Amino acid sequence: MKIGIIVHSQTGHTNEVAQKLQEKLSAALDEVEIQQLRLEGGQQVSNENSKIENPPDVSAYDALIFGAPVQAFSLSKVMNIYLEQIPSLQDKKIALFVTKGLRFEWTGGTRAIGQMKKICQSKGGIIMGTGIIVWNKQRDGKIDEVAQKFSELF
Ligand SMILES: Cc1cc2nc3c(=O)[nH]c(=O)nc-3n(C[C@H](O)[C@H](O)[C@H](O)COP(=O)(O)O)c2cc1C
C-alpha cells in the first residue's frame, strides 16, 4: 500500500508532524511519501488568484493523509486551494490533521477539519480519521497519539 502525506506548512510545524507520521507508518506500510504544497511564484501568502505550483497527483496513492495549519480560525488557504482543484477522490481512504497555536480545539481546529472533510467527501473520499494538534508543551504526546491512531487506519 502506498500512502501520500500531502501537507501545507508555513512555519514548519505541520511538516514536523508529517515526518513523525511518516516514521511511524513506514514501520507497517510499504511506502509512505511526503509531498509539500508550494504556491506558484514562491508566494508565501495566498490570494484569490494563487495556484499550487506542484499539485501532487492523488491517483498515485492508495490512501492519503492531508495536513495543514489553522490560519485565521480556518483551514489554511493553500490547503483549501489544493483540495478544491483535485478532480476526484473517489473511494480513497483519507485521514486529516491540523496543527494550531491557540489552546482550544474550537479556535479554528474543528472548523478547519470540517472544511477539509466537506471538500474530500464532495469528491467521493472516505474519511477514516482526524487529528487536531495544539502546538504547546504537550504536543509530543498528542503527535504520538495521532500517529498511533493513523497507523491503525489503513
Ligand atoms: C497567519 C496565521 C494565522 C493563524 N491563525 C490561527 C488561528 O486562528 N487559530 C490557531 O489556533 N492558531 C493560529 N495560528 C497558529 C498556527 O496555526 C500554528 O502555529 C501552526 O502550528 C503553524 O503550522 P505551520 O508551522 O505548519 O505553518 C496562526 C498562524 C498564522 C501564521
The ligand as a Tripos MOL2 file, in Angstrom:
@<TRIPOS>MOLECULE
LIG
   31    33     1     0     0
SMALL
NO_CHARGES

@<TRIPOS>ATOM
      1 C1         -1.4310   33.9510    9.7510 C.3       1 LIG1
      2 C2         -1.6240   32.9790   10.8950 C.ar      1 LIG1
      3 C3         -2.8920   32.7860   11.4290 C.ar      1 LIG1
      4 C4         -3.0830   31.8770   12.4850 C.ar      1 LIG1
      5 N1         -4.3510   31.6850   12.9750 N.ar      1 LIG1
      6 C5         -4.5740   30.7540   13.9640 C.ar      1 LIG1
      7 C6         -5.8930   30.5070   14.4700 C.ar      1 LIG1
      8 O1         -6.8800   31.0880   14.0450 O.2       1 LIG1
      9 N2         -6.0340   29.5680   15.4480 N.ar      1 LIG1
     10 C7         -4.9780   28.8830   15.9750 C.ar      1 LIG1
     11 O2         -5.1810   28.0460   16.8610 O.2       1 LIG1
     12 N3         -3.6990   29.0990   15.5140 N.ar      1 LIG1
     13 C8         -3.4780   30.0080   14.5280 C.ar      1 LIG1
     14 N4         -2.1950   30.2230   14.0350 N.ar      1 LIG1
     15 C9         -1.0900   29.4140   14.5620 C.3       1 LIG1
     16 C10        -0.7570   28.2470   13.6190 C.3       1 LIG1
     17 O3         -1.9240   27.5120   13.2740 O.3       1 LIG1
     18 C11         0.2190   27.2600   14.2610 C.3       1 LIG1
     19 O4          1.3910   27.9020   14.6650 O.3       1 LIG1
     20 C12         0.5450   26.1230   13.3080 C.3       1 LIG1
     21 O5          1.1090   25.0450   14.0330 O.3       1 LIG1
     22 C13         1.5090   26.5750   12.2170 C.3       1 LIG1
     23 O6          1.7730   25.4940   11.3540 O.3       1 LIG1
     24 P1          2.9610   25.5490   10.2770 P.3       1 LIG1
     25 O7          4.2310   25.8020   11.0510 O.co2     1 LIG1
     26 O8          2.9630   24.2130    9.6530 O.co2     1 LIG1
     27 O9          2.6420   26.6620    9.3340 O.co2     1 LIG1
     28 C14        -1.9820   31.1420   13.0080 C.ar      1 LIG1
     29 C15        -0.7030   31.3490   12.4610 C.ar      1 LIG1
     30 C16        -0.5160   32.2490   11.4250 C.ar      1 LIG1
     31 C17         0.8740   32.4620   10.8610 C.3       1 LIG1
@<TRIPOS>BOND
     1     1     2 1
     2     2     3 ar
     3     2    30 ar
     4     3     4 ar
     5     4     5 ar
     6     4    28 ar
     7     5     6 ar
     8     6     7 ar
     9     6    13 1
    10     7     8 2
    11     7     9 ar
    12     9    10 ar
    13    10    11 2
    14    10    12 ar
    15    12    13 ar
    16    13    14 ar
    17    14    15 1
    18    14    28 ar
    19    15    16 1
    20    16    17 1
    21    16    18 1
    22    18    19 1
    23    18    20 1
    24    20    21 1
    25    20    22 1
    26    22    23 1
    27    23    24 1
    28    24    25 2
    29    24    26 1
    30    24    27 1
    31    28    29 ar
    32    29    30 ar
    33    30    31 1
@<TRIPOS>SUBSTRUCTURE
     1 LIG1         1 GROUP 0 **** ****
